[in-house]
Amino acid sequence: MPYRRLPNTDQARVRALRTAIAENERRVEKNDVMLPFGLVQDAKSFLNRFEKSLAQYKQALDAQVSANKSFQHETHAARIYISHFIQVLNLAVVREDIKKDRKVFYGLDPDDFTVPDLSSETASLKWGQNLINGEQRRIQEGGPPMYNPGIAKVRVHYDVFKERKESQKIYQQSTSRYLKLVADMRAEGDEIILSIWNEIEKRYASLPPYKRLLECQNYGLVYYYRRNEPQLTPESDVAYEAAAAAEQYISFEQE
């Protein structure tokens, strides 16, 4: 006989349980019950809970992916405005419209006219807040507001970016929570599937190999052939039954 292997994906687990339950109910209608009632009830109960958890995880993941598209758009917009504001500020310093030492208000090196690295979300949060604080302080000390872009425009995009980032964190936490719930249930599901498969194989143990294989597969058991292992066919059963008859005859002769 080829060897069997338990499902290794959630969808395969669902498929294995559905198949076993459906096949057993079909047999019940023919008064040919194969699985213990308690085991079937455990399988149905677990399948219901597992599918519900999978649906919740998928819903949370879909919401996270959808929100992430908007989040990436706002992240990009915030970086552009933050970068543009710093460039305009540097140009104003070069023109001497703003004193060079005022760059310190923004957390910027007075002698460095490059734009800080904004590639990370953390950096964007840091520099966005620095610009808002710095522009407020400079204006309070009598400096004229900057335009094109003004800090109000920067702040709008920064606040939306910051809000979306917090929302994205909540989405990620929700997705992780449901994923953990699904992961924690897998061992229970595998145990139920293993019990079902063991029960089915035990019930069909007396059948010839090929017929036993087909009956077990009807219940969702999945078999794999080893390398160079010949596949079972109807002829395999013919040979099996002939060998069994010969063995029985020899045993009878010896008696």
Order of alpha helices (4+ residues) and beta strands (2+ residues): beta-alpha-alpha-alpha-alpha-alpha-beta-alpha
